[in-house]
């Protein structure tokens, strides 16, 4: 068998410094996934095409929002954009996303991992002609969605920028170029490097989708049950023996679900959380296995045997050469384990308990201080109330009961009382003469 031919639409030129740097947001991935899901469930035909909006500042390009485009077929059977609908939809998105202002930076479609196919050229040329000069092609690979690379964390997509190259069929044609001659150019696609950028709102959305999709299941309808239901309905209509009420009751009994199989919201949350942890542990296990396999394939180090060279050459037993950058990364990862999990766990636990005890003691002292202050305020207020009650009791006593009406200094008889009141002198607690001197 011969070697597979390369994709003629992929450029073989080297990557240049003028290539844009793309920051991809998860909202674009969610939108494309939703478009593919709807297209599949509705059993629609034709390609899945949409626009991607973002910002472009020099070589830095962001992909933030996307929407699916409406297509139409020409008389020749070629699929093109519905320009009127597409322009209106694009203006609506621009009105919504004014701060920061977003504009079309690319478009998305489905395709194989080998690269774009010829049917994307008319759509790409149309978008380049009407909306943006150099749109970025977002090619999603549905067949790679369940591959091992995707399971390991690689997204099933590729970004391409379009470039124009001379359509030379012979390698010697470039040497035969004549100055001033018009060269035929063809469009090629060059792969771009991208990074995933996530905002706070997108993190909430992705977390919500992950929680809801953690326990999602696809249920296929049974053709036999559908046919049997249709046949039974025809028999019932022909016989006319059953009423609608009885039929509804029977259908309700048949459709009754076991309550033990219905999951609550807490169960859904627990299942999604456990699923996310299982996937994370699986990915960690794969990467640890990959690192162990790489380290096992390396030649022995001079650290274990001083007679070995610093940079040993690969051989049949150890085919891989030393990569000091990878080894430094592995060493840094191992050094972080002591920070994440201290080796002396007993001392660390004791120190944590002591700090917790100190915090509890400070809280207890603060509570005691507040209690003493409250008791002190209560005593002060009680003394004020008791003093006020005593004064009120003295003022409300009868005249004969008070010590102020008891005559002179020796505590005489009843005649002294009248002498005191009528001007015969003041007793120890008596009143002053209210009417002056010897008026009586």
C-alpha positions as CSV (number, residue, x, y, z in Angstrom):
1,X,0.0,0.0,0.0
2,X,1.2,3.5,-0.8
3,X,1.6,6.3,1.6
4,X,-1.5,8.5,2.1
5,X,-1.3,11.7,0.2
6,X,-1.1,14.9,2.1
7,X,-4.0,17.4,2.1
8,X,-3.4,19.8,-0.8
9,X,-5.1,22.6,1.1
10,X,-2.5,22.5,4.0
11,X,0.4,24.9,3.6
12,X,3.9,23.4,3.9
13,X,5.4,26.8,4.7
14,X,7.1,27.3,8.0
15,X,5.3,29.2,10.8
16,X,6.1,32.9,10.8
17,X,6.2,35.5,13.5
18,X,3.2,37.3,11.9
19,X,0.8,34.5,12.6
20,X,-1.9,35.5,15.1
21,X,-2.0,34.2,18.6
22,X,-5.5,33.0,19.4
23,X,-7.2,32.9,22.8
24,X,-10.2,30.5,22.7
25,X,-13.1,30.9,25.3
26,X,-15.2,28.0,26.4
27,X,-18.4,29.7,25.4
28,X,-17.5,29.1,21.8
29,X,-17.0,25.4,22.4
30,X,-20.4,25.2,24.2
31,X,-22.1,26.9,21.3
32,X,-20.5,24.7,18.7
33,X,-21.4,21.6,20.8
34,X,-25.0,22.7,21.1
35,X,-25.2,23.3,17.3
36,X,-23.8,19.8,16.6
37,X,-26.2,18.2,19.1
38,X,-29.3,20.0,17.6
39,X,-28.2,19.2,14.1
40,X,-27.8,15.5,15.0
41,X,-31.0,15.1,17.0
42,X,-33.1,16.8,14.3
43,X,-31.5,14.6,11.6
44,X,-30.7,17.7,9.5
45,X,-28.6,17.4,6.4
46,X,-25.9,19.7,5.1
47,X,-22.9,21.2,6.9
48,X,-22.8,22.9,10.3
49,X,-21.5,26.4,9.8
50,X,-21.4,29.4,12.1
51,X,-19.6,32.7,12.8
52,X,-17.2,33.4,15.7
53,X,-17.0,36.9,17.2
54,X,-14.1,38.3,19.3
55,X,-11.5,41.0,19.4
56,X,-8.4,41.5,17.4
57,X,-5.5,43.7,18.6
58,X,-2.6,43.2,16.2
59,X,-1.6,39.6,16.3
60,X,-3.6,38.9,19.4
61,X,-7.1,37.4,18.6
62,X,-9.8,36.3,21.0
63,X,-12.7,34.1,20.2
64,X,-15.5,34.8,22.7
65,X,-19.0,34.4,21.1
66,X,-20.3,32.2,18.3
67,X,-23.6,31.6,16.6
68,X,-24.9,29.2,13.9
69,X,-25.4,30.5,10.4
70,X,-28.3,30.0,8.1
71,X,-27.4,28.3,4.8
72,X,-29.1,28.1,1.4
73,X,-28.5,26.1,-1.7
74,X,-28.0,27.6,-5.1
75,X,-29.2,26.3,-8.5
76,X,-25.9,24.5,-9.0
77,X,-26.3,22.6,-5.7
78,X,-23.7,24.7,-3.9
79,X,-24.3,25.6,-0.3
80,X,-23.7,29.3,0.6
81,X,-24.6,31.7,3.3
82,X,-27.9,33.5,3.5
83,X,-26.3,36.9,3.4
84,X,-29.3,38.9,4.4
85,X,-30.0,36.7,7.5
86,X,-26.3,36.5,8.4
87,X,-25.8,40.3,8.2
88,X,-28.8,41.0,10.4
89,X,-27.7,38.4,12.9
90,X,-24.2,39.8,13.0
91,X,-25.5,43.3,13.6
92,X,-27.6,42.0,16.5
93,X,-24.6,40.4,18.2
94,X,-22.6,43.6,17.7
95,X,-25.4,45.7,19.3
96,X,-25.4,43.3,22.3
97,X,-21.6,43.1,22.7
98,X,-20.7,46.8,22.6
99,X,-18.4,47.0,25.6
100,X,-16.0,45.6,24.7
101,X,-16.8,45.8,21.0
102,X,-16.8,42.4,19.3
103,X,-16.5,41.7,15.6
104,X,-16.3,38.6,13.4
105,X,-12.9,37.1,13.5
106,X,-13.5,33.6,12.1
107,X,-16.0,30.9,11.4
108,X,-16.5,27.3,12.3
109,X,-17.5,24.1,10.6
110,X,-16.9,20.3,10.9
111,X,-14.1,18.4,9.2
112,X,-11.6,15.6,9.5
113,X,-8.3,15.9,11.5
114,X,-6.4,15.8,8.2
115,X,-7.4,19.3,7.4
116,X,-10.0,21.4,5.5
117,X,-11.8,19.9,2.5
118,X,-12.5,21.7,-0.8
119,X,-16.2,22.4,0.0
120,X,-15.1,25.0,2.6
121,X,-13.4,27.2,0.1
122,X,-16.5,29.0,-1.3
123,X,-17.8,29.8,2.3
124,X,-14.3,31.0,3.3
125,X,-14.0,33.2,0.3
126,X,-17.5,34.6,0.8
127,X,-16.8,35.5,4.5
128,X,-13.4,37.0,3.4
129,X,-15.1,39.1,0.8
130,X,-18.0,40.5,2.7
131,X,-17.2,40.5,6.5
132,X,-13.5,40.2,7.4
133,X,-10.3,40.2,5.4
134,X,-8.6,37.1,6.9
135,X,-11.0,35.0,8.9
136,X,-9.7,32.1,11.1
137,X,-11.1,28.7,10.2
138,X,-12.3,26.8,13.3
139,X,-12.4,23.1,12.3
140,X,-14.1,20.7,14.7
141,X,-13.4,17.0,14.4
142,X,-16.4,14.9,15.5
143,X,-14.8,11.6,14.8
144,X,-12.0,12.5,17.3
145,X,-14.4,13.4,20.1
146,X,-14.0,9.9,21.7
147,X,-10.4,9.2,20.8
148,X,-7.6,8.5,23.4
149,X,-6.1,12.0,22.8
150,X,-9.4,13.7,23.6
151,X,-9.8,11.6,26.7
152,X,-6.3,12.6,27.8
153,X,-7.3,16.3,27.6
154,X,-6.7,17.4,24.0
155,X,-9.6,19.2,22.4
156,X,-10.8,17.7,19.0
157,X,-10.3,20.9,17.0
158,X,-7.8,22.7,14.9
159,X,-7.5,26.4,14.0
160,X,-6.2,27.6,10.6
161,X,-5.3,30.9,9.0
162,X,-5.6,31.3,5.3
163,X,-2.6,32.3,3.2
164,X,-2.1,32.7,-0.5
165,X,0.7,30.9,-2.2
166,X,1.9,30.5,-5.8
167,X,0.2,27.7,-7.5
168,X,3.4,26.1,-8.8
169,X,3.1,22.4,-9.8
170,X,6.8,21.9,-10.5
171,X,9.5,22.6,-7.9
172,X,11.6,24.3,-10.6
173,X,8.9,26.7,-11.5
174,X,10.0,29.1,-8.7
175,X,13.4,29.4,-10.4
176,X,11.7,30.3,-13.7
177,X,9.7,33.2,-12.3
178,X,10.0,36.4,-14.3
179,X,9.9,39.7,-12.7
180,X,6.6,41.5,-13.3
181,X,4.7,38.4,-14.4
182,X,1.3,37.7,-12.9
183,X,1.6,34.6,-10.7
184,X,-1.4,32.3,-10.1
185,X,-2.1,32.1,-6.4
186,X,-4.1,29.5,-4.5
187,X,-5.5,29.6,-1.0
188,X,-3.8,27.5,1.6
189,X,-4.4,26.9,5.3
190,X,-1.8,27.1,8.0
191,X,-2.4,25.6,11.5
192,X,-2.4,28.0,14.4
193,X,-1.5,27.6,18.0
194,X,-4.2,28.5,20.5
195,X,-4.8,28.7,24.3
196,X,-8.0,28.4,26.3
197,X,-8.9,31.6,28.2
198,X,-11.8,31.4,30.8
199,X,-13.6,34.3,32.5
200,X,-15.5,34.1,35.8
201,X,-18.9,33.9,34.2
202,X,-17.7,31.2,31.8
203,X,-16.4,29.2,34.7
204,X,-19.8,29.2,36.3
205,X,-21.4,28.1,33.0
206,X,-18.9,25.4,32.4
207,X,-19.4,24.1,36.0
208,X,-23.2,24.1,35.5
209,X,-22.9,22.2,32.3
210,X,-20.5,19.7,33.8
211,X,-22.8,19.1,36.8
212,X,-25.8,18.6,34.5
213,X,-24.0,16.4,32.0
214,X,-22.2,14.2,34.5
215,X,-25.2,11.9,34.7
216,X,-26.9,12.5,31.4
217,X,-27.9,9.4,29.5
218,X,-29.3,8.9,26.0
219,X,-32.4,6.8,25.7
220,X,-33.3,5.2,22.4
221,X,-36.9,4.5,21.5
222,X,-37.9,0.9,20.8
223,X,-39.3,0.4,17.4
224,X,-41.1,-2.8,18.5
225,X,-42.9,-1.0,21.4
226,X,-43.9,1.8,19.0
227,X,-45.3,-0.6,16.5
228,X,-47.1,-2.6,19.2
229,X,-48.6,0.6,20.6
230,X,-49.8,1.6,17.1
231,X,-51.3,-1.8,16.5
232,X,-53.1,-1.9,19.8
233,X,-54.5,1.6,19.2
234,X,-55.9,0.5,15.8
235,X,-57.5,-2.5,17.4
236,X,-59.1,-0.4,20.1
237,X,-60.4,2.1,17.6
238,X,-61.9,-0.7,15.5
239,X,-63.5,-2.6,18.4
240,X,-64.6,0.4,20.3
241,X,-64.9,-1.5,23.6
242,X,-62.7,0.7,25.8
243,X,-63.4,4.2,26.8
244,X,-60.9,7.0,26.9
245,X,-60.9,7.0,30.7
246,X,-60.0,3.3,31.0
247,X,-57.4,3.7,28.3
248,X,-55.8,6.6,30.2
249,X,-55.8,4.6,33.4
250,X,-54.1,1.7,31.7
251,X,-51.5,4.0,30.1
252,X,-50.8,5.6,33.4
253,X,-50.3,2.3,35.1
254,X,-48.0,1.2,32.3
255,X,-46.0,4.4,32.5
256,X,-45.6,4.4,36.3
257,X,-42.0,4.7,37.3
258,X,-40.4,3.2,40.4
259,X,-39.6,6.1,42.8
260,X,-36.5,4.3,44.0
261,X,-34.9,4.8,40.5
262,X,-35.6,8.6,40.4
263,X,-32.6,10.6,41.6
264,X,-32.9,13.7,43.7
265,X,-31.0,16.9,43.2
266,X,-28.5,15.9,45.9
267,X,-27.9,12.5,44.2
268,X,-27.3,14.3,40.9
269,X,-24.8,16.6,42.5
270,X,-23.0,13.8,44.2
271,X,-22.8,11.7,41.1
272,X,-21.5,14.6,39.0
273,X,-18.9,15.4,41.6
274,X,-17.8,11.8,41.8
275,X,-17.7,11.5,38.0
276,X,-15.5,14.6,37.8
277,X,-13.1,13.3,40.4
278,X,-12.9,9.9,38.7
279,X,-12.0,11.6,35.4
280,X,-9.4,13.7,37.1
281,X,-7.9,10.6,38.8
282,X,-7.8,8.7,35.5
283,X,-6.1,11.6,33.8
284,X,-3.6,11.9,36.6
285,X,-2.9,8.1,36.5
286,X,-2.3,8.3,32.7
287,X,0.1,11.2,33.0
288,X,2.0,9.5,35.8
289,X,2.3,6.3,33.8
290,X,3.6,8.4,30.8
291,X,6.2,10.0,33.0
292,X,7.3,6.7,34.5
293,X,7.6,5.2,31.0
294,X,9.7,8.1,29.9
295,X,12.0,8.0,32.9
296,X,12.4,4.2,32.5
297,X,13.5,4.6,28.9
298,X,16.3,7.0,29.7
299,X,19.9,5.9,30.1
300,X,21.4,5.7,33.7
301,X,22.3,9.0,35.2
302,X,25.8,10.1,36.3
303,X,24.3,10.9,39.7
304,X,23.9,7.3,40.5
305,X,27.2,6.3,38.9
306,X,30.0,8.9,38.6
307,X,31.8,7.0,35.9
308,X,28.9,7.6,33.4
309,X,29.1,10.6,31.1
310,X,27.0,13.7,31.6
311,X,25.1,13.3,28.4
312,X,25.0,9.7,27.4
313,X,24.0,8.9,23.8
314,X,20.9,6.8,23.1
315,X,21.3,3.1,22.4
316,X,19.0,0.1,21.7
317,X,18.2,-0.3,25.4
318,X,17.5,3.4,26.1
319,X,16.4,4.9,22.8
320,X,15.4,8.3,24.1
321,X,17.9,11.1,24.6
322,X,18.0,13.2,27.8
323,X,15.7,16.2,27.8
324,X,16.8,18.5,30.7
325,X,13.8,20.7,30.4
326,X,11.4,17.7,31.0
327,X,13.6,16.5,33.9
328,X,13.6,19.9,35.5
329,X,9.8,20.0,35.3
330,X,9.6,16.5,36.9
331,X,12.0,17.5,39.6
332,X,10.0,20.7,40.4
333,X,6.8,18.6,40.5
334,X,8.3,16.2,43.0
335,X,9.6,19.1,45.1
336,X,6.1,20.5,45.4
337,X,4.8,17.3,47.0
338,X,6.5,18.2,50.3
339,X,4.7,21.5,50.3
340,X,1.3,19.9,49.5
341,X,1.7,17.0,52.0
342,X,4.4,17.6,54.7
343,X,6.5,14.6,55.5
344,X,6.2,15.0,59.3
345,X,2.4,14.8,59.5
346,X,2.4,14.2,63.3
347,X,4.1,17.5,64.0
348,X,2.0,19.3,61.4
349,X,-1.2,17.9,63.0
350,X,0.0,18.9,66.5
351,X,0.9,22.4,65.4
352,X,-2.5,22.8,63.7
353,X,-4.2,21.6,66.9
354,X,-2.2,24.1,69.0
355,X,-3.2,26.9,66.7
356,X,-6.8,25.9,66.9
357,X,-6.6,25.8,70.7
358,X,-5.1,29.3,70.8
359,X,-7.9,30.6,68.7
360,X,-10.5,28.9,70.9
361,X,-8.8,30.3,74.0
362,X,-8.9,33.9,72.6
363,X,-12.6,33.5,71.8
364,X,-13.2,32.2,75.4
365,X,-11.4,35.2,77.0
366,X,-13.3,37.6,74.8
367,X,-16.6,35.9,75.9
368,X,-15.6,36.1,79.6
369,X,-14.7,39.8,79.2
370,X,-18.0,40.6,77.6
371,X,-19.8,38.7,80.4
372,X,-18.0,40.6,83.1
373,X,-18.8,43.9,81.5
374,X,-22.5,42.9,81.1
375,X,-22.6,41.9,84.8
376,X,-21.0,45.2,85.9
377,X,-23.6,47.2,83.9
378,X,-26.4,45.1,85.4
379,X,-25.1,45.9,89.0
380,X,-24.9,49.6,88.2
381,X,-28.4,49.7,86.8
382,X,-29.7,47.7,89.8
383,X,-28.2,50.1,92.3
384,X,-29.8,53.0,90.5
385,X,-33.2,51.4,90.5
386,X,-33.0,50.5,94.2
387,X,-32.0,54.0,95.1
388,X,-34.9,55.4,93.1
389,X,-37.3,53.0,94.8
390,X,-36.0,54.0,98.3
391,X,-36.4,57.7,97.6
392,X,-39.9,57.2,96.2
393,X,-40.8,55.1,99.3
394,X,-39.7,58.0,101.6
395,X,-41.7,60.6,99.7
396,X,-44.9,58.5,99.7
397,X,-44.9,57.8,103.5
398,X,-47.5,59.5,105.8
399,X,-46.5,62.5,107.9
400,X,-46.8,60.7,111.3
401,X,-44.5,57.9,110.0
402,X,-41.6,60.1,109.0
403,X,-38.7,61.0,111.3
404,X,-38.9,64.6,110.1
405,X,-42.0,65.3,112.2
406,X,-40.7,64.1,115.5
407,X,-40.1,67.3,117.5
408,X,-36.9,68.6,119.0
409,X,-33.6,67.1,119.5
410,X,-34.6,64.9,122.5
411,X,-37.6,63.2,121.0
412,X,-40.3,64.8,123.2
413,X,-44.0,64.2,123.5
414,X,-46.8,65.2,121.3
415,X,-46.7,68.8,122.4
416,X,-43.3,69.2,120.8
417,X,-44.8,68.3,117.4
418,X,-47.3,71.2,117.5
419,X,-44.6,73.5,118.7
420,X,-42.5,72.5,115.8
421,X,-45.2,72.9,113.2
422,X,-46.7,76.1,114.7
423,X,-43.4,77.9,115.2
424,X,-42.2,76.6,118.6
425,X,-38.8,75.7,117.2
426,X,-37.4,73.2,114.6
427,X,-36.8,69.7,115.4
428,X,-34.1,67.4,114.0
429,X,-35.9,66.9,110.8
430,X,-38.7,69.5,111.2
431,X,-40.0,72.0,108.8
432,X,-39.2,75.7,108.8
433,X,-41.8,78.1,110.0
434,X,-44.1,78.5,107.0
435,X,-45.9,81.5,108.3
436,X,-43.1,83.7,109.7
437,X,-42.6,84.6,113.4
438,X,-45.1,84.6,116.2
439,X,-48.1,84.9,114.0
440,X,-50.3,82.8,116.2
